[in-house]
Each structure stands twice: as C-alpha cells, then as structure tokens.
Amino acid sequence: MSRDLLRFATAGSVDDGKSTLVGRLLYDTKSVLADQIEAVERASVDRGMSAPDVSLLVDGLRAEREQGITIDVAYRYFGTPNREFVLADTPGHVQYTRNTVTGASTAELAVLLVDARNGVVAQTRRHAAVLALLRVPRLVLAINKIDLIDYDEAKIAGIVEEFTGLTRSLGFTDDAVQVIPVSALVGDNVATRSSATPWYEGPTLLEHLESVPVEGPDSGAPFRMPVQYVIRPRNGADARSATAAHGALHDYRGYAGQVASGTVRAGDEVVVLPEGHRTTVSEVRTADGPLDAAVAGLSVTVLLADDIDAPRGAMIAAAAGAPEVGTELDATLCWLAEKPLVPGARLLLKHGTRTTQVIVGGLRARLDTDTVSYTDAPEQLEINDIGRVALRTADPLPVDPYARVRTTGGFLLIDPGTGNTLAAGLVGDPLAAISAG
C-alpha cells in the first residue's frame, strides 16, 4: 500500500550535481515560492543561461557549508498530489561521511548520484556501503549529466552493470534497486520523460518516488514500544479525560509511547523489559479513542491486563521473539566527534527512552568502506570512522540486532559533560548480516 509520506536521502560525490537535482525536484514540483523561482530565472538569464539554474535554489546552504558555518544534513519538504516527501540532503565530501549516516538513518529510500562522465567512483562505493550497513531498504542510482555524454546508451549500460554488481555484493536484491538516467540541469527524466532517451523505458525519478511501495520503519518486525510516559488519570484533567474516554471515572494505568516496530492489538501477549514480566494487552488507544491496531510510527497508549510496573525507559515487546536483555553489547559505531574514541572512555548511551552509563571496551576493527571489509583493531576511532567495539552498560538494556530491527537496534553515545552526540551505534555487525544474506 502506498504511503502518504516518504522519507528519502540523497548522496553522491562532490560535483555530481546533487544540488541541481534537489533544486530540480523543488522547481518542477512547484515547492518553492514564486518570488524564489523568479529570482532564479532572472539570475540564470543574467548569466546567459537558456534554462533556469535550479541549483541556485539550494546554493545558500551550500555556501554556508563552504564557509564552515554549518556542515550538516539539510532537510527539504515538498509534495505532489500523490505523496508528501521529506528529503535529507547530505554533503558529498568524503570527510562528512558521518552526515550520510545521519541522513540515511531514518530513510526508506536513498537516491545515489553519479556523474555519467565518471561512473561509479570510490565515493559511490563508500556511500553504497554505508547505506547497506544502515539497512536502507531501497536504492535509486541517478546517473546524472547524461546530456554531457550525448545520451550514450552503451556508456550508461556499463555504469548500470558495474553498479548492479556492487549492490548485489552489498546484499541489495535487484528489485530493491532502480537505475534512472537523468540530467538535473536540463530536466531529463527527473519530473518529465526525456525524448532524448527513447531507449529508456523505466519511470522518471519523480514517478518512482511517488509510486515506490516503501513500508514504514520496521513495520514488519516484531512489536516494540519504549515507554515514554506512564499515565495515571486519578484526578484533575487526566481524570476528566479518562471519564470521556472510558465512559466512567476509574483508576487505571496506561503506558504512552511511539510504536517503534511491528503492530500491537488488544489480546496480544507481551513482555515488559528489562524486568521480563509477561502479560497481555487489554486496550490500545489514542486521544481520539480505542484502536483495533497500532503500527510502527504511531504514538499510542497501551493498557495491560495486569498491574505491572513499566516506568519510562522500559520496553513493551511481543512475547514471541522478545529482544535480548544484557549489559554487554557487541556494536558497530560511526564516530561523529572531533575528539577520537579510545578504549576505557566513560560515556552515556541513549537507547529508546532510556539513558544509561557505558564504558567502551576494546576497539575490535575499523571498517574500510572502499573495500567493505574490516581492518585490524585500531588504537582509536577518528571522526567519520566506522568500527566494531565492545560496550558495557551500567543498566541492562533490551536490544535487537540492528539487522533485525533498525529502531531498537540503534543507539547514540553522548558526552556526559556537554550532552553532545558523539556516535551513532548499531547493535551487532550489519556487515556480517549482509554477507550472510
């Protein structure tokens, strides 16, 4: 079933035309103000250009990056009659690989650009490896600047063959990868089909984004819901809300949170972790009333059949296939901070709605994203490094392997002194999962 909202990320090497592609999508979907469009058209005419330079729609952000004001993921919001989009535009420079991790961590699809003149380059392989590690479900290879190679079908076919070999080695199935030849500057196959590529029979980029059957995050995974707030409506406004919701004033305990994965219904058997108490769901509701079922991404209140203590930070999970609970984590980190990570560091770990202290054990290996293989154990992890580490937490945590459930298999490492995020973490070794499957 098509969703009303698609979250996707863009990635690509420097000068592959990512700014132009993003600008083209905004321009062709009329997702920018009329005065902005007029300003771009005037500036393009002043430069002697026959077509609007749509990259000017995002050049302000790019200038900020080049000046060092901010180096971050830029989120763009646009829509068509068929679907709304949240686009995470990530920097292309190799030294900002960490930003690709940030932008792709919640993406349901990624658009990876290559310059048709250069084909698959080292940064393409690096980005594809990161996207595979993050388990992004679908990829689009946008072969850009096809006008600069005179729409050469044979050259484009060679790029497709090389990229397909790469994605297969990273665990992507062929039906999860779409290749689209485009010219973002001219507009070929972005929002409208190009007469210059009669040999291409696939969709335009916008058609694909509008129609791709992408499910929400972890919708098919087992049910998980971190408890964010415990509702006890015994008096005051909460009691009046309870009266309206239940038809009679009574004391009850509800557990509010966002469904991280799977689906939950009344009657489902669940376990409250880390304590391990089992019970059943008696009701699932929102402020608008009871629900037959709640799916991943929906914020709800869950009522349990038994009076069980499930404070903020606890997790309510499907009893069948519940996550493991422990204090020892085998994890993969993308290190985001300027200060290197060394063994013995004492940090904070945020998982779901729980934050606990953590000690970094051994650094087991560093990932070479060019070859998608591990090197020997490093002495430290530098900024942008991805590595295998051992962690020990002060409190037991219910976690899933990231390869099984993205949401509950991910965590953050935080500086206890400043509160700054230091690393994005994945439970387990996603690379092993790729090799195995």
N, C-alpha and C positions, 0 to 999 in steps of 0.2 A: 504494500500500500504506500502511495506517495505521501510524503510528509509535507507539512506546511512550511517547515524551516529546515534548511540545510546549512550546516557548518562546514566550511572547507578552508583549506590553507593553500597559499601559493608559495612556491620555492623555485630556485633556479640560480644559476651562476650570475656573476656581475655582468651587466650589459647584454643579457639575453632578452631584454625587453619586457621585464616584469611590470615596471611602472606603466609602460604603454598598454599592456594587456589589461591591467586593473583599470586604467583610465578609459580604455575602450569599453569595458563592461559597464562602467558607470555612465559613460556617454550614450551608449546605444540603448540602455535601459532607462534613460532619462532620470537617473537617480541623483543628479546634481542640479543645483539651482540654475535658472535661466540666465542670470547675470554671470555666473561662472562659465557657462557654455559660451556666452557672447564674448567674454574676456579671452577665453582660449582661442576662439575663432579669430578675433582681432589680432592677437599675438602671433598666430600662425600666418596670417596674411602679411603682417609686418616683416616676418622672417622669409617671405617669398614662398611659402609652402602652399601647395594646391589643396591639401587636405588638412583638417584640424590636427594639431599635435596634442593628442589626448593625454600624453604623459604629463602635460602641464597641470592636469587636474590633481596630481599627487606629488608634483615636484617640490611643493613646500615641505612635505615631510622628508623627502629625500635630501633636501638642502640641510634640514636640521641634523640628519644623520651625519652628513659630510662635515658639518661644523662641530660635531661632537656634543651637540646639545642633548640629544637623546638617541640611544640605539636600542630600539625596542620593536615589538610587533605592533603594526598598525591595523586596527580593526575597522573594516568598512561594512556598512549595512546598505543593502539595496534589495529590490524586489521586482517581480514580474507578476502578471495576473495568476500565474501558476504556482509560484513559490516565493518565499522570503529567504534571504541569504545573509549569513554572517561570514565575512571573508577575513581571514587572518593573513595579512601580507607580511612575510618575513624577509629580513635582509638577506642579500645574496653573498656577502663577503664570507670567506671561509672562517674568519675569526669570530663570526657571530653564529656559529653552528648551534649554540645554546638557544638562540632565538627561534630556530627552526623547531627545536624540541618544544618550546613554549607554545608556539603557534599551532603545531600539529597535535598536541596532547589531547585536545578535545575535538579534533577534526574527524568528520565522517568520510571525507574525500580530500585528496590533495592534487593540485594542479602543478605539475613539474615542468618547467620550461627548458628548452634547449634552443640554441641558435642553429638554424638549418645549415649554416655555413660550417659550423664546428662539430655538430653532432653531439654524441654522448661524451662528456668530459669528466675529469676527476670529481668536480663539484656535483655533477649529476649523480655519480655513483655514491658520493658521500650522502647527499640528501636522500636518495632512494634507500640507502641502508638505515638512516635514521627513521624514515617513515615506516620501514618494515619493523624495526625494533619497537616502535610505538604502536604497532598493530593497526595502523590506519587501514580501514577496510578496502578502499578503492583508490586507484591512481588514474590520473589523466596525464599523458605526455603531450604537451602542446609544442609542436615543432614550429617555432616562430621564425619570422622573416623569410618565409618561403618565396616572397617576391624578389628577394636578393639572389636567389639561385634559379630564377626564371621558372619556378614551379616544377622543378626537375623531379619527376615521379620516381626515377630509379635511385636518385640520391636519398630521397625521403624513405624509400623502401629499405635501403641499407640501414638507416637510423632506426627504423622500426624493428628490424631483425636484431640489431645489437641490443636495443633496449628490452625487447622481449626476453632475450637470453638472460639479461641482468635481473629482470623482475622474477623470472622463474627460479633463478638461483636464490632469491630472497624470500621465496615462499608465496609469492602472489600467483593466483590462478589467472589464466588468460581472460576469463570473463570478468575479472576484477580490474582489468587494465584497458583503458581506451586511449588510442592514439589519434590526435586530431592535428592536421597541418593547418597552420594559421599565419596570417600577417596581422599583427595587432595594430600596426600603423595604418594600413590600408583598410582593415576590417574583414579580410578574407576569413570566412568560416568561424568568426567569433560569434556574432549575433545573426549574420546573414550568410547564406551559402554563396561561395565564390564560383563565378563562371570560368575562372582560370584553372580550376581543379576538377574537370569533368570526370576524371578517373577516381576521385574520392567519393564514396557512396555513404559514408558514415554521417553522424549528426554534426551540427555546429556545436561549438563549445557551450553556448547558452542552452541549446536544445538538450544537450546531455545533462547539464546541471539541473535543468527543470524536470527531467524525467528519470534520472538515475534512481533506482529503488534502494535507497540507503536507509537502513534502520537506525534508530537512536542508539546511544551508547549502551552497550551491554544488554540490549533488550532481550536477547535470547539466553542470557546467562542465568544462573540460579539467583533467587531473590536475596538482596542485601539492602539494609537500610540503617545507616548510622543514626542514632538517636541524637537529635539536636536540642530538644526541649521536652520536659515532662509536664503535661497539662493536668492540673488537679482543680477542676471548677467546683469548689465547695461554697463559694460566697462571692458577692460583688458581681462585677461584669461577667466574669467567667461562669458564674452560676446562672446568670440570665441567658448566656449563650448556650449553656448546657440544657436549660429548660426548653429553649426554642428548638434545639437540635434533637433532643431525645423525647420530648413530649412531657416529661416530668422531671422535676428537680431531684437529682440524686448524686451521690458521691461516686466518682469513677476516676480512673487513671488512664490517660491517653499518652501515646508516645509520638511526638511530631518529628518529622524529618523528610528528607528527599529520598525517594527510591533510587538507589544507586545502580541497581541492576535487576533484571528479571521482572516478575509480576507477582503481586500478592492479592489474595482473595480471602474473604471470610471462610473459616474452616481449614485453612492451610496450617499444617504443623510447622512450627518454627522453634528456633533455639535462640536464647539471649546470651550473647557472648560479651566478655570472656568467661563469665561465670558458668555457662553451659546449661542453664535451666531450660527445660522443654515445656512448651505449651501450644495452644492453638490460637489463631486469630479469630476474634469474635466479631470484629467490625473494622471496615476501612472507610474513612470519611474525610471530607474536606469541609471548608466553611459553608459550602453550598449543600451539604448533606452526604448521605452514605453513597459509596461507590460499589459497583459489582466487582471491579478490579482496578488496581493501580499499577501502572507500568513505569519503567525507568524514566527518570527525569521529572516525575510528578511529585509535588510536595503534599503529604497527607498526614493524617493522624491515625495511628493503628491502635486498636483496643485489643487486649489479650484476655483469654478466658480465665487466667489465673493471676493472682496478685503477686507479681514478680517485680523485684527491684531492677529497673533498667534505666540508670541515670544517663545524663548527657555523656557521650563518649562511648556508650555501649553500642552493640550492633545487634539488630534483629535479622536473622538469616533463616533461609529454608533449612529445615532439619535434615533433609536429604542432601548430601554433598556440602555440608557446612564447611566454612573455611577453617584452616588450622590455627590454633592459638599457641603462641610461644613468645619468647624473648630473644631468640636467636634468628637473625634474618640473613639470608644469602641474597644479595641485592645487586642491581646494576644502577650506577649513578651517572647522571650528566652533571658535571661540576660547573656551576654558574658564576662563581665568585672569583675576584682577582687574587685573593689570598689562597694558596694551594691547600689541598686537603692532605693531612698526614695521619698515620695511624695514631690512635690514642686520643684523638680530638673528642671533646665532650660537647655535644650539640643538643638541639631539640628536634624531635621527629613529630611531624603532624600527619596523622592518618585518619581520614574521615573527619569526625568531630572530636577526636581525641589528640592531645598533645602530651608527649612524654619525653623524658631524658633518654639520650642514647650515647653510647660510646662506639667510636669507629675502631674496628679491629684491623685485621690485615687487609692490605690492598692486593687483591689476587691477580688482577690482569688489567691491561688497558686495551680498549678496542681500537684497532686500526680501521677506520671507516673506509679507507681506499680499497682495502682487500677484504673487508668484512670478516676479520679474524682477530684473535686476541694475541697480544704480545706478552712478553714476560712481565712478572709483577713489578710495577713501578715503585719508586720511593715515595712519590706523591702524585696527586692528580692536579693538573693545571686547569685553568679556565678553558672551557669547551671540551675537555677530555671526557670520554665515556669509559667507565671502568667497573670491574667486578670488585665488590667489597663485602666484608663481614661486619655486621652490626649487632650490638646487644642493647636492648631496651630495658628501661627500669620497670616498666609495666608490661604484662602480657598483652599482645595485640592479635586480633583475629584478622588474618590476611589471606589473600588468594594469590597464586602466581599471576603476574601481570598478563601472561599469555592466555590465561583463562578468563579473568575479569579485569578489564582495564581500570575501572574505577576503584575497586578495593585492592587492586594490586599496585596502586601508585601511592606515593607519599612525597613529602617535602622535608628537607633538612633545613633548619633555621638557626641563625646565630642567636644564642640566648642573651647576648648583651645588647644587640641592636634590633633584633627582630627581623633582620633581613633574610630573605630566602637565599640559601647557599647552593642547594642541589635539588634536582628533580630525580626521584628514585623509582625504580621498578623492582618489584619483588621477583626474585628468581633470575633466570638467564634467558631473556627472549630470543637470543641468538640460537641457543640450543633448541628452543621450540621451533624456530624457523628451519633449522637443519633436520629436525625430526619430522617436520610435516609439510 
